[in-house]
Amino acid sequence: MSVNPVWFPTEETMQQSPLYEWIKELGFESYEALYEASIRDISWFWGEAEKRTGIEWFQPYQQVVDFRKGMAWPSWFVGGKLNVAHNCLERWVKDPEIANRPAIIWEREDYKRETYTYAELNDWVNQVANGLKQQGISKGDRIVIQMPMIPEMVVAVLAIIKLGAIFVPSFSGFGADPIAKRLDHSQAKMLITVDGYLRSGNVFPVKEVVDEAASMVSCVEKVVVVTRMGRDIPWMENRDMEWVELESGIEHFEAEPMDSMDPCMVIYTSGTTGRPKGTVHNHGPYAVKGAFGNGDRQPGGSGGVNFWITDMGWIMGPSHVFGSLLSASTMLLYEGSPTKPGIDRLWELIDRHQVTYLGIAPTLIRSLMQYGEEPVKRHDLSSLMAIGSTGEPWNPEPWHWLYEKVINKRFPIINFSGGTEIGGVILTNISLKPIAPANFNARAFGMDAQVYNSSGEPVVNETGELVLRQPWLGMTDGFWQDPERYEETYWQKWENTWVHGDAVIQDEDGYWTIFGRSDDTMNIAGKRLGPAEVESIIVDHPAVLESAVIGVPDAVKGEAPVCFVVLNQGNEATKALMDELMEMISNRLGKALSPKAIHAISDLPKTKNEKIKHRTIRKAYLKEDPGDLDLLVNPQTIEEIGEITVGSG
């Protein structure tokens, strides 16, 4: 596998790195040396990481990790008591400089804006925590959050955690069925929502959807409604209450001391079939991992402004909130489409709010590329110091466009990969080593990652399963009320080994590439082929905006690729273009791996966090039940795909 780095660290950039400084403090000469130590003795390493974060404990822990319940069930920071919400706010407001620092900047698509300092946010959270307590919410109760990225969402989450209850985030665009599933599965006592939200110039009703969901379950006692759009909404007396009723006016609340392994969040994975899988994240691991990152978060914060294009239903939503507050940074929340009312809205937001850290999914950059550089050049992006990306594999062209045309090669794009159940990062890019487009140059500290072949043997330069050979800080504490399913999902293929479900390759130089989910990986006449390997070739063509590749049954090869493409504006799906794309793939991969068909469609099915749903495409194309489409922002694409005749093209 050929990997060509395009960004190289200098002595100056290394000396300025907080991570480099910490590596030296611990007595190591390189990232690799500390990484090897971190997997050789995970108890020692996570103890050192915890010290670096400065997390405040109400009662000190006695042991970093205990494996008495087995490798799948580690207990972290045994004997310690703390509260994540305390470490997000009360820990900081004792410092006058941080107390007056903006904690939240919020902007909506219609340019309405709000800002709250750490001191103001702390008082607001205390008011709502008191209000929740008055409503009978207590330690261990579950509350579902069905809200867009607004300040009240952050307040609700922190207030819930502060009194010892558990918050359950849900995608803001969900329909009634998936909300009801999460309410029922978590046995939520309360649901906090909004009357509606704004996106792409339209007001989306939420209260009516929530009412339908709540009518399907018996557990919900209260529905709290934040008025954001001023809509007339249905109201159920004795169940529904206004958000302002929770704002009790009492600005003091003592955080509930929680055991390290007490849950603070249950967040469901984004699968579209079967019963929900609720990953469980606990106070101690979540606080330390959120404050630590991968060792690159400066203790006490830099005062920077973080901006992730995300939603609370995706793990990056909570990570954005807690990563910002645990490092005393400012979070920018945006409610709306990043291309509305103008295609330059993302760049405008960065310029106006002096964003220092931007987090995106590659799909967003692919969609912005089609508008060229002119919208970017309207704005001053000099405040940006880092870009992180996750959610799906990159292909080289949009990576290069972002690196060269948007940030002018000033710093690298930090691509990383983890998951809802990981609670952090497995593979990443670190700025202390050369960085290549669409790859990863390092394993995150404490993550004993390997590539296994089908026999469970470690391999290099060969596509295989991404596995983890030891537990790590931040991993899900099973599935909510379903321990057997958790073990069956991740721990049964090989003894004491977590099988993550990604198809990956590691080369001899230590660069990693993810080709997609291993169950999306095709087996074509005995050769494993990841969707991203084909997709990267197709999008190299100037006529193609984005693509998705699936495997379908084939009588000769066992399985064959079928490609779906979205064309750039001004291009037509002529036979000549389809033949040209077919020839490109054949020339690069060989005729044996050529697609069975290429279909041009208006758009690819995507979730709100811009993930392309390959399995949903496959099921629609093969005329199977595509599953729950409430996750999709454009469910009409499934009908379009379903109308294509299998074997045509």
Order of alpha helices (4+ residues) and beta strands (2+ residues): alpha-alpha-alpha-alpha-beta-beta-beta-alpha-alpha-alpha-beta-beta-alpha-beta-alpha-beta-alpha-beta-beta-beta-alpha-beta-beta-beta-beta-beta-alpha-beta-alpha-beta-alpha-beta-alpha-alpha-beta-alpha-beta-beta-beta-beta-beta-beta-alpha-beta-beta-beta-beta-alpha-beta-beta-alpha-beta-alpha-alpha
